[in-house]
Amino acid sequence: MGNKKLDMIIENIAKQNHTTVAEVRNEMIAAMEEARQSSDPAVQARWAKIPQKGAGPTIEEFVSYLACVAK
């Protein structure tokens, strides 16, 4: 999924929930961070499969990965 398309989706989510794009992004990041804290080895193995440039995947990297595995 392209970044522009993801940006549009996040903007729509913000509008539908009467909030800001920044707040939607913050909530997404918080949810990802909470999920990454799982002690379940199977969950950790799935997180390790996500291509990422930093210590953890960005929203864009995470959504792109999900889009690929959902096909």
C-alpha positions as CSV (number, residue, x, y, z in Angstrom):
1,M,0.0,0.0,0.0
2,G,1.4,3.4,-0.9
3,N,2.0,6.1,1.7
4,K,-0.5,8.5,0.0
5,K,-3.2,5.9,0.2
6,L,-2.4,5.2,3.9
7,D,-2.4,8.9,4.6
8,M,-5.9,9.2,3.1
9,I,-7.2,6.3,5.1
10,I,-5.8,7.8,8.3
11,E,-7.3,11.1,7.4
12,N,-10.7,9.5,6.9
13,I,-10.4,7.6,10.3
14,A,-9.6,10.9,12.0
15,K,-12.6,12.7,10.4
16,Q,-15.0,9.8,11.2
17,N,-13.8,9.9,14.9
18,H,-13.7,13.7,15.2
19,T,-10.0,13.8,16.0
20,T,-6.7,14.6,14.4
21,V,-4.4,12.7,12.1
22,A,-1.7,13.0,14.7
23,E,-4.0,11.4,17.3
24,V,-4.9,8.5,15.0
25,R,-1.2,7.9,14.3
26,N,-0.3,8.1,18.0
27,E,-3.1,5.5,18.8
28,M,-1.8,3.2,16.0
29,I,1.8,3.5,17.3
30,A,0.6,2.8,20.9
31,A,-1.3,-0.3,19.8
32,M,1.7,-1.6,17.8
33,E,4.0,-1.0,20.8
34,E,1.6,-2.8,23.1
35,A,1.4,-5.8,20.7
36,R,5.2,-5.9,20.4
37,Q,5.5,-6.3,24.1
38,S,3.9,-9.8,24.0
39,S,6.0,-12.5,25.6
40,D,4.5,-15.2,23.3
41,P,7.3,-16.6,21.2
42,A,4.9,-17.1,18.2
43,V,3.9,-13.4,18.4
44,Q,7.5,-12.3,18.6
45,A,8.4,-14.5,15.6
46,R,5.6,-12.8,13.5
47,W,6.9,-9.4,14.5
48,A,10.4,-10.4,13.5
49,K,9.1,-11.2,9.9
50,I,8.0,-7.6,9.4
51,P,10.6,-5.7,7.2
52,Q,11.8,-2.7,9.2
53,K,14.6,-0.2,9.0
54,G,14.6,0.8,12.7
55,A,14.1,-0.8,16.0
56,G,10.5,-1.4,15.3
57,P,8.3,-1.1,12.2
58,T,6.8,2.2,11.3
59,I,3.0,2.4,10.7
60,E,3.8,2.4,7.0
61,E,6.0,-0.7,7.2
62,F,3.5,-2.5,9.4
63,V,0.5,-1.8,7.2
64,S,2.4,-2.6,4.0
65,Y,3.4,-6.0,5.5
66,L,-0.2,-6.7,6.5
67,A,-1.4,-5.8,3.0
68,C,1.1,-8.3,1.5
69,V,0.3,-11.2,3.8
70,A,-3.5,-10.6,3.4
71,K,-3.4,-11.2,-0.3
